[in-house]
């Protein structure tokens, strides 16, 4: 195994420029959620050029590459949509240049999250060059609409494509650490119904803004007493939007709505989170709703799911985690840091809904996700491509 790992490291180093150039090409294609067509086609091209046995696009627009045809399956997943640039004045370089300079690839999506797919294309090329012939199917998925609705792509892959692998690796940025879980989340909307009256006589009405305001203060208190998990940390809730309506600016507001961003730690569920809010608004005329996402993909398919994304984690002694640790230490001569993400990933569906054992390992520092001047070290891309190839042999 030591000699094999040396070969993998050498090949990953040899292909450093190839990996960086592939990523640069992906970065030059703007690909917001539901607008990934061109970048998906480029990823298919790269997979076929690397010698993959198959590369195709499914009905939702996900890219599915394959090497091997064994009984067990491992998948490497990376989403190919990105958030937008934001205020362009905050960038010191063109967000879509894909410039390779000073040991980095620059641009929107280098960290979140096209660096992972670029690295796993190289991993596939390495496996083909090593004539990988174990009894294993290796899938590589470039998934869509993750930024708008994480996990929706994997709902489609499992339920429509009937893909349910034995193991999964999420290639979101981990700073080259091994991650084994993260908090879940959900989006909750509370609507308050009041009664309008003339602003000169507010006592005749019921002000929906006052109802919402009192609820907001209780939700602030709720955040302080939410449960905690030794590994994943504490649950949280915050109000991210408040809107209201009235017949006029000279009238009592008869409508108000607040939007909650709820992060769920281990042991918290959709039902428990809704019950906490129901207790807060029980004395108001209010409706609680867990929101739904439904949009049309670039393929023309309309698809959706409830905006509840379950918490997930796997244990540190799980086969997948230990295999990842062996691959890491064998390649890099040191023990890995086993940790968790602070944000949400496709793991909410892969493991949270479907129970597929899942870890994370990806190039780049997550602090640059959604930030200006996003860039990823070429050395991270090299390490990730070596790790993905080595993990396949460990599995």
N, C-alpha and C positions, 0 to 999 in steps of 0.2 A: 504493500500500500504506500510506503514511503516513496518508492521510486515513481509510482503513479502520480502522487501528489506533486512531486518535483516536476514531472512532465506537464501537469495541469498548470502549475504556476508559470512555467516557462512559456507555454502557449498563450496564457492570458497576457503575459508581458509582451510577447511578440505581437499580439493583436490589439495592443493599447490604442494605436492610431486608428485602426479599423473600428473599434468600439466607439471612440470619440467622434469619428466622422459619421458613423451611423446615427449617433445621438444628435449631432449637429443637424443632420438632414431632418430628423423628427422635429427638432426645435423650430426650424425654419417654416414649419407648417402650423399655422394657428389652428387650434382644435378645441374650442369651447364645447361644453356638453351639448349633445345632439348635432354637433358640427364636425364630427371626427372622420368623415369619409376619406379625405385625402391622406391623412396620417395613417389610417388603417390600411389603405392600399400600399403606402410606403413600407409599413411594417411587414406586410405579406411579402413584398418584394425582397426585403432584407432576409426574411426567414428562408425563402426559396434560394436566394443567393448563397446563404450559409449551408445549404444542403439538407434542410429539414425534409423529412419524408412527406410532409403534407403541410399546407398553410391555406386557410380559407377564412371567409367572413360569414358569420351566421346571420340569422334574420333580424337581430337587434343591432347588428353592426360590430359585435365583438370579433376580434381576430383570434383564431385558434390554430396554433402550430403544433405539430406532433413529430416526435422521434421515437421509434421503437413501437412494439406492439405486444407488450407483456401482459400478464394477468393483473398485476397490481399497477396502480397509476399514481404518479406524483404530478402536481401542476405548479407552475411558477406563474404568478398573476401580477400584472401591472396595468394600471389604467392609463389610457392614452389621451384622455381629455384633461384640460387644465382650466384654472380660473383665468379671468381676464387680467390685464396689465395693471388696472387701477390708474392712478395719476402718473402719467408718463414722465412728468417732471422729476419724479422721485428716482428714476433710473439713470444711471450714469452711462449706460450703453443701450443699444437697440435690443429690446426684449426678444426679438425674433431673428437675431443675427446668427445664433448658434456658433458664435466665434470661439475658436479653440486658441487660448492664449494663457501664458504663464501657468501652465499645468491645470487649467480649468476649461470646462465647456460652459459657456455663458448663455443665459436666456430663460424665458418663462417655460417651466416644465422640466428643467434639468434635474431638479430635486424632486418635485412633485408633479409628474412622476415618471417621466419618460426615460430617466436614467436606468431604472430597473429593467424595462423591456430591452433597451440597448445592450445592457449587460447580459441578459438571458439569451439574446440572439447569439452573442459571442460564445456563451456557454454551450449552446447547441452546436455551433461550429466546432468547438473543442471536442465535444462528445463524438461527433461524426468523424473527426480526424483520428480519434483514439479507437475508432471502430467499436463503439459501445454496443454490447450484444447481450446484456443481462435481461432477465425475464421481467421487464418493466416498460410501461408506457409513460413517456414523458410528454406532458402537454405544457404549452406556453400560451397564456391568454393575455392579449392586449384588450382590455375591457373598456367599455364606454359608459358615459353618464354618471360616473362615480362622484364627480364633484357636486352634481345636483342631487344625487340620491345614492349614497354609498350602499353597495350590496344589491342594487336592482339588477345589475348585469349578471350577478351570480344566481339570482332567482331565476333568470331566464336560462342560464347555462344548465342548472340542475333540473328545472321543471320542463323546459322545452327541448333542450339538446340532450337531456338525460345523461349529463356528465356529472358523476359523483366520485371524485378521486379518493384514494386512500389517504393521501397526504397533500397538503397545500403549503406553499411558501408565498407570502405576500412580499413584493419587492418595493414597497413604500420605503422612504428614507428611515434608516435606523442608526446612521453614523457608524455603520459596520458592526453594530451590536446585534444580538439575537433577541428578538422580542417574542413574548408568548401570551399576549393579551392586551386588552385595553377596555376602558369603560364603554358602556353603551350610551345611546342617546335617544331622545324622542322630541318631537315638536308638538306642543300643546297650545291650543287656542281657547281662550275663555271669552265669551260674549256676555255682556251685561245689558239687560233690558230695563230701561227706566220709563218715566212718564214725563212728557214735556209740559211746560207751562210757561207763561210769560216771564221774562227775566226780572220783571218788577215784582213778581210774587212767587219766588222760588219755592215757598212752602206748599204751594199747590201741586208741585210735581215731585218726581223722584229722580234725582240726578244720577245717571249711570256712571259719570266720571267719579263721583264720590264713592260709589260702590267699588269701582275698579281700583281707586286709590287705596281704600282700606284693604282690599285684597292684596295689592302690591306690597304693602307694608308687612302683611302676614307672610307673604311668600319670601320676603327678605329674611324674616325670622326663621322660616322653614329651612332655608339654605344652611343655617348654622347648626341645625340639629339632625341633618341627614346622616345616614349610616356610613361607616367607613370599612374598607377592606385592607388588610395588612399589605397586600401586593398592589392592588389597583388604586388604592387611595379612597378619598371621600366622594360621595355623590354630590352633585351641585345643581342649582336651579337659578336662572336669572331671567329677567324680563328684557326682551330684546326689541319690543315694539309696543306702542300703545296708540290707538286711534279712537276717535270719538265722532259722534254726529248729533246734530240737533236741527230743528226746523229753521233756525236762524241764529245769528250771534246775539240775539236778544231773547233767547229761549233757554230753558233748562235742557241739558243734554239727555236725550232719551236712548242713547246707544253708546257703548264703549267696548273696546276689544283689546285684549293684551295677548302677546305672543310669548311663550315660554321656551327657552332652550334648557332642556333637562338632561343632565349627564348622569348615567346610572352606574353605580358600582355593583360589585358582586352581591347577589341576593335581592337587588331591587328589580322590579318588573314593571311592565306597562300598567298592570292592574294596581300595584302598590302605589305607583306615582300618581295615577289618576285619583285614587282614594284619598291621598293627602290633599290634593287640590279640592276635591269634593267637600272635604271637611271645612276647608277655609271659606268656601263660597256658599255653604249650606243655607245661610240666612238671606241670600240675595237671589234675585231672579236672574239666574245665570246658566249658561250652557257650556259644558266642557267638551272639547272635540280634539281627538288625536288626528292630525292632518294626514292627507293623502297626497302622493305624488303621482302624476300621470302626464307624460309628454310623448311627443312623436319623435322617434329616433331618426337619424339621417337616412335610414333605409325606408322610411315611411311607416314603420310599425309603431302603433301606439301601445304603450305598456306602462304599468305603474305598480305601486305597492304602498302600504301604509308607512308613514314616516316614524316607525318604531324600529330601532336598530339595537338588538340585544347585546348586553355585556357578554364578553367571552374571555376565557383564559384556559390554558392547558397547564398541567403540572410540570415542574422543572425536571422530574425524573421520567417524563414521557419519552418513549422511543424516539420520536421526531426531534425533541430537544437535545437528547443525548447524542443522537447521530449528527446533528448540526454542530454540537460542541466538539465532537471528534474531528469533523471535517475542518472546522475553524482552527483548532489547535494544531492539527497536522499540517495545514497550509502555512500558518503564520507564526507558529512556535510560541504561542501564548494562549492563556485561557480567555474565552470570550466573556463579555459582560452580558448577563441575562437580564432583560428589563422589559419595559412596556412602552407603548405609545401614549402620548397625552391626547392625541386626536383620534378620530374614527377612521376605519378602513373597511374594505370589502370583507374583512373577517367577521363583521356583524352578521353576515349571511352565511359565509362559508362555514364558520364554526357556530355562531350564535343561533342560527336557525337549523342548519343541517348537521351539526355535530362533527364536521370533518376536521381531524387534527390539523392544526395550522400554526405556523410560526411566521415571524417577519425577519427579513434581512435585506437591507437595501443600501445603495450608495447615497451619500449626501447627508447633510444635517437638517433635521426637521425644522429647526428655527428659521430656515430660509423658505419653507413652504408658504406660498401665498404672499411672499415678501418681495419688495423691489430688489434689483441686483442679484437675482437668483443665479447660482452657479454651483457646479459640482466638480470636485477634484477628479482628474483622469485616473489618479491612483485608486480612488474609490471604485470607479467603474471596473478597473482591472481586478481588484480584490473581489468584487461581487461576482464577476464572470467566473473566476476561479472557484469561488465558494459554491456557486450553483452546480457547476460540473462535479466538484468533489462530493457534494451532498448526495448526488444521484448514486454514486458508487457506494457511499456509506449506507444508504437505504437498501 
